[in-house]
Amino acid sequence: MAKAKGRLSGKQRKLNPRQEAHLVALHDAGEHSTVEPGDLFGVARSTVYRAIQRNEARPAKTKAAASPSR
């Protein structure tokens, strides 16, 4: 019933897609360790690892669109 109404169960993500893309960009720049972006966004190291892993699993075309623009 809840699924039919579009309500999802489970825990909400700590980072929205834009924050996740920014976190991955900081990590990929090589200037920050894995812990530093986590501290900046207020998330655990495991969340940072998951975000990086999700980013690596995305196709290259989607990665360019997900990177934050300044």
DRENKETI-944339 format. One line per field, with one value per residue: residue in three letters; x, y, z of N, C-alpha, C, O, CB in turn. Coordinates in Angstrom, 3 decimals. Glycine has a CB too. Example, Ala and Ser with C-alpha at 12.3 -4.5 7.8 and 13.67 -1.06 7.14 Angstrom:
REM DRENKETI-944339
code: [Ala, Ser] .
n.x: [13.190, 12.850] .
n.y: [-5.690, -2.250] .
n.z: [7.800, 7.080] .
ca.x: [12.300, 13.670] .
ca.y: [-4.500, -1.060] .
ca.z: [7.800, 7.140] .
c.x: [13.200, 12.900] .
c.y: [-3.300, 0.030] .
c.z: [7.800, 7.870] .
o.x: [14.236, 13.409] .
o.y: [-3.319, 1.138] .
o.z: [8.465, 8.039] .
cb.x: [11.308, 14.084] .
cb.y: [-4.473, -0.598] .
cb.z: [9.046, 5.725] .
//
This chain:
REM DRENKETI-944339
code: [Met, Ala, Lys, Ala, Lys, Gly, Arg, Leu, Ser, Gly, Lys, Gln, Arg, Lys, Leu, Asn, Pro, Arg, Gln, Glu, Ala, His, Leu, Val, Ala, Leu, His, Asp, Ala, Gly, Glu, His, Ser, Thr, Val, Glu, Pro, Gly, Asp, Leu, Phe, Gly, Val, Ala, Arg, Ser, Thr, Val, Tyr, Arg, Ala, Ile, Gln, Arg, Asn, Glu, Ala, Arg, Pro, Ala, Lys, Thr, Lys, Ala, Ala, Ala, Ser, Pro, Ser, Arg] .
n.x: [0.825, 1.852, 3.998, 2.708, 1.751, 4.004, 5.776, 8.769, 10.431, 12.815, 16.133, 16.950, 19.129, 22.236, 23.513, 22.668, 22.354, 23.927, 25.654, 26.994, 28.329, 30.048, 31.588, 32.881, 34.321, 36.095, 37.577, 38.646, 40.303, 42.601, 43.708, 42.717, 42.307, 40.477, 39.010, 38.764, 36.832, 34.571, 34.402, 33.927, 31.371, 29.979, 29.635, 30.159, 33.214, 32.669, 30.444, 31.604, 33.288, 31.306, 30.043, 32.117, 32.468, 29.953, 30.150, 32.245, 31.009, 29.203, 28.406, 30.712, 29.620, 27.535, 28.971, 30.253, 28.087, 27.215, 29.128, 29.950, 29.136, 30.730] .
n.y: [-1.189, 1.328, 1.488, 1.684, 4.239, 5.644, 5.933, 5.301, 2.853, 2.524, 3.752, 7.187, 8.742, 10.222, 12.163, 14.355, 13.996, 16.047, 16.874, 14.477, 14.210, 16.391, 15.663, 13.372, 14.584, 16.177, 14.165, 12.828, 14.782, 14.516, 15.998, 15.678, 13.443, 10.369, 10.730, 13.499, 14.791, 13.516, 14.542, 17.199, 17.092, 15.926, 13.160, 9.600, 7.698, 5.359, 6.080, 7.842, 6.096, 4.474, 6.353, 6.947, 4.446, 4.081, 6.102, 5.178, 3.020, 4.123, 4.899, 6.524, 8.738, 9.596, 10.317, 12.716, 14.429, 14.410, 15.706, 18.505, 21.820, 24.975] .
n.z: [0.000, 0.887, -0.856, -3.273, -3.074, -3.411, -1.352, 0.245, 2.193, 4.846, 5.647, 5.198, 2.804, 3.717, 2.264, -0.375, -3.985, -5.182, -3.101, -2.724, -5.174, -4.985, -2.769, -3.790, -5.836, -4.371, -3.139, -5.379, -6.400, -5.003, -2.993, -0.509, 2.250, 2.850, 5.140, 5.597, 3.720, 4.721, 7.328, 6.682, 5.509, 7.523, 7.799, 8.165, 7.656, 6.263, 4.745, 2.965, 1.561, 0.370, -1.297, -3.070, -4.207, -5.453, -7.339, -8.955, -10.109, -11.824, -15.258, -17.538, -18.881, -17.215, -14.969, -15.652, -15.841, -13.238, -11.776, -9.728, -10.678, -10.901] .
ca.x: [0.000, 2.727, 4.798, 1.827, 1.629, 5.301, 6.546, 9.805, 10.809, 14.256, 16.844, 17.209, 20.544, 22.799, 23.951, 21.885, 23.250, 24.879, 26.672, 27.786, 29.217, 31.073, 32.453, 33.706, 35.247, 37.146, 38.426, 39.346, 41.321, 43.817, 44.204, 42.113, 42.226, 39.100, 38.356, 38.520, 35.513, 33.557, 34.283, 33.347, 29.951, 29.368, 29.267, 31.191, 34.145, 32.015, 29.584, 32.509, 33.683, 30.152, 29.844, 33.181, 32.170, 28.819, 30.641, 33.038, 30.113, 28.441, 29.047, 31.505, 28.751, 26.794, 29.924, 30.479, 26.875, 27.030, 30.141, 29.402, 29.610, 30.983] .
ca.y: [0.000, 2.502, 1.497, 2.163, 5.688, 6.252, 6.110, 4.290, 2.571, 2.440, 4.945, 8.205, 8.966, 11.361, 13.166, 14.416, 13.706, 17.139, 16.780, 13.279, 14.512, 17.303, 14.857, 12.533, 15.476, 16.529, 12.991, 12.542, 15.810, 14.015, 16.918, 15.335, 12.032, 9.895, 11.208, 14.946, 15.138, 13.016, 15.531, 18.398, 16.871, 15.373, 11.758, 8.636, 7.263, 4.340, 6.785, 8.366, 4.950, 4.084, 7.367, 6.744, 3.187, 4.332, 6.933, 4.331, 2.090, 4.869, 5.046, 7.751, 9.823, 10.061, 10.937, 14.105, 15.185, 14.465, 16.512, 19.819, 22.954, 26.155] .
ca.z: [0.000, 0.948, -2.071, -4.339, -2.898, -3.693, -0.122, 0.388, 3.572, 5.048, 6.084, 4.191, 2.541, 4.432, 1.292, -1.606, -5.117, -5.403, -2.051, -2.985, -6.298, -4.476, -1.910, -4.662, -6.545, -3.410, -2.962, -6.631, -6.633, -4.382, -1.968, 0.775, 2.589, 2.874, 6.354, 5.559, 3.167, 5.644, 8.398, 6.100, 5.281, 8.731, 7.589, 8.555, 6.624, 5.439, 3.794, 1.935, 0.740, -0.432, -2.338, -4.060, -4.895, -6.345, -8.433, -9.843, -10.794, -12.831, -16.578, -17.677, -19.320, -16.045, -14.037, -16.060, -15.532, -11.795, -11.117, -9.389, -11.484, -10.064] .
c.x: [0.874, 3.557, 3.972, 1.655, 2.952, 6.143, 7.532, 10.107, 12.322, 14.846, 17.062, 18.717, 21.003, 23.185, 23.011, 22.853, 24.291, 26.005, 27.588, 28.775, 30.350, 32.075, 33.400, 34.729, 36.397, 38.118, 39.267, 40.431, 42.650, 44.380, 43.693, 42.163, 40.754, 38.338, 37.956, 37.187, 34.367, 33.324, 33.600, 31.826, 29.237, 28.882, 30.445, 32.060, 33.499, 31.078, 30.417, 32.921, 32.538, 29.912, 30.876, 32.904, 30.998, 29.265, 31.445, 32.160, 29.296, 29.164, 29.730, 30.642, 28.007, 27.719, 30.138, 29.272, 26.688, 28.054, 29.611, 29.982, 29.770, 30.658] .
c.y: [1.258, 2.613, 2.026, 3.680, 6.407, 6.500, 4.959, 4.073, 2.498, 3.775, 5.911, 8.344, 10.224, 12.493, 13.168, 14.215, 14.800, 17.108, 15.590, 13.527, 15.426, 16.544, 14.010, 13.387, 15.893, 15.368, 12.733, 13.572, 15.407, 14.910, 16.571, 13.834, 11.626, 10.474, 12.685, 15.327, 14.647, 13.981, 16.798, 18.265, 16.255, 13.946, 10.865, 8.260, 6.233, 4.967, 7.347, 7.235, 4.511, 5.054, 7.201, 5.489, 3.363, 5.141, 6.110, 3.381, 2.787, 4.870, 6.402, 8.946, 10.427, 10.759, 12.401, 14.966, 15.338, 15.335, 17.927, 20.921, 24.163, 27.399] .
c.z: [0.000, -0.326, -3.246, -4.282, -3.138, -2.459, 0.021, 1.856, 3.668, 5.431, 4.931, 3.993, 3.268, 3.500, 0.092, -2.782, -5.372, -4.367, -2.304, -4.119, -5.850, -3.610, -2.762, -5.402, -5.634, -3.236, -4.207, -6.941, -6.000, -3.298, -0.579, 0.995, 2.588, 4.058, 6.246, 4.899, 4.061, 6.788, 7.895, 5.946, 6.481, 8.564, 7.969, 7.361, 5.701, 4.411, 2.650, 0.999, -0.172, -1.575, -3.446, -4.876, -5.862, -7.553, -9.432, -10.644, -11.881, -14.166, -16.686, -18.062, -18.123, -15.060, -14.377, -15.714, -14.034, -11.090, -10.869, -10.284, -10.591, -10.794] .
o.x: [0.652, 3.793, 4.491, 1.441, 3.016, 7.139, 7.160, 10.044, 13.013, 14.151, 17.332, 19.492, 20.238, 23.184, 22.609, 24.067, 25.425, 27.172, 28.803, 29.929, 31.490, 33.281, 34.595, 35.874, 37.545, 39.333, 40.461, 41.378, 43.706, 45.433, 44.179, 42.072, 39.882, 37.129, 36.906, 36.455, 33.321, 32.182, 32.790, 31.085, 28.018, 27.850, 31.581, 31.687, 33.751, 30.932, 29.985, 32.905, 32.757, 29.612, 30.544, 33.088, 31.044, 28.809, 31.334, 32.532, 28.753, 30.394, 29.350, 30.906, 27.868, 27.301, 30.197, 29.433, 26.063, 27.871, 28.903, 31.174, 29.019, 30.808] .
o.y: [2.160, 3.716, 2.735, 4.328, 7.635, 7.220, 3.790, 5.003, 2.418, 4.787, 5.488, 8.090, 11.177, 13.657, 12.112, 14.260, 14.494, 17.292, 15.679, 13.105, 15.259, 16.767, 13.942, 12.971, 15.957, 15.564, 12.453, 13.270, 15.894, 14.606, 17.108, 13.051, 12.461, 10.684, 13.073, 16.131, 15.289, 14.219, 17.397, 19.210, 16.081, 13.561, 11.326, 8.478, 6.231, 4.434, 7.329, 7.399, 4.210, 4.639, 7.303, 5.478, 2.847, 4.895, 6.327, 2.980, 2.124, 4.843, 7.338, 10.061, 11.647, 11.697, 13.241, 16.125, 16.302, 15.672, 18.481, 20.928, 24.343, 28.492] .
o.z: [-0.808, -0.819, -4.108, -5.307, -3.076, -2.530, -0.074, 2.661, 2.652, 5.524, 3.807, 4.915, 3.414, 3.901, -0.396, -2.581, -5.742, -4.711, -2.123, -4.040, -6.284, -3.716, -2.476, -5.580, -6.073, -3.192, -4.106, -7.667, -6.405, -2.736, 0.416, 0.050, 2.348, 3.968, 6.758, 5.476, 4.144, 7.179, 8.603, 6.219, 6.454, 9.114, 8.077, 6.209, 4.496, 3.311, 1.497, -0.221, -1.346, -2.694, -4.627, -6.093, -6.978, -8.669, -10.638, -11.747, -12.764, -14.209, -15.983, -17.613, -18.037, -14.382, -13.479, -15.331, -13.592, -9.921, -11.710, -10.592, -9.633, -10.248] .
cb.x: [-0.941, 3.649, 5.331, 0.462, 1.121, 5.105, 5.610, 11.077, 10.162, 14.930, 18.176, 16.576, 20.812, 24.000, 25.409, 21.104, 22.432, 24.157, 26.012, 26.871, 28.431, 30.428, 31.609, 32.827, 34.506, 36.531, 37.576, 38.354, 40.856, 44.843, 43.810, 40.662, 42.894, 39.065, 39.276, 39.651, 35.361, 33.960, 35.665, 33.992, 29.768, 28.226, 28.841, 30.552, 35.409, 31.238, 28.805, 33.765, 34.128, 28.914, 29.929, 34.562, 31.855, 27.688, 31.494, 34.060, 29.179, 28.198, 28.008, 32.601, 27.748, 26.083, 31.269, 30.777, 25.655, 27.081, 31.430, 29.680, 28.634, 32.411] .
cb.y: [-0.005, 2.430, 0.083, 1.480, 6.005, 7.534, 6.191, 4.694, 1.257, 1.922, 4.568, 9.565, 9.084, 10.931, 12.894, 15.790, 13.504, 18.495, 16.659, 12.093, 15.163, 18.449, 13.955, 11.759, 16.724, 16.919, 11.760, 12.488, 17.168, 13.812, 18.334, 15.838, 11.741, 8.375, 11.005, 15.626, 14.544, 11.661, 15.868, 18.687, 15.991, 16.233, 11.506, 7.376, 6.684, 3.363, 7.916, 9.028, 3.779, 3.993, 8.786, 6.642, 2.076, 5.066, 8.078, 3.539, 1.427, 6.308, 4.881, 7.555, 9.317, 8.892, 10.193, 14.188, 14.507, 13.089, 16.555, 20.140, 23.265, 26.203] .
cb.z: [1.210, 2.183, -2.378, -4.244, -1.501, -4.410, 1.119, -0.371, 4.070, 3.806, 6.707, 4.600, 1.021, 5.225, 0.839, -1.727, -6.368, -5.355, -0.662, -3.325, -7.452, -3.669, -0.978, -5.667, -7.068, -2.048, -2.636, -7.776, -6.073, -5.413, -2.311, 0.848, 3.974, 2.923, 7.554, 4.823, 1.760, 6.189, 8.972, 4.744, 4.085, 9.157, 6.111, 9.160, 7.260, 6.323, 4.496, 2.579, 1.633, 0.436, -1.739, -3.370, -3.874, -5.600, -7.890, -9.041, -9.788, -12.366, -17.718, -18.718, -20.381, -15.361, -14.059, -17.568, -16.140, -11.231, -11.961, -7.916, -12.653, -9.600] .
//
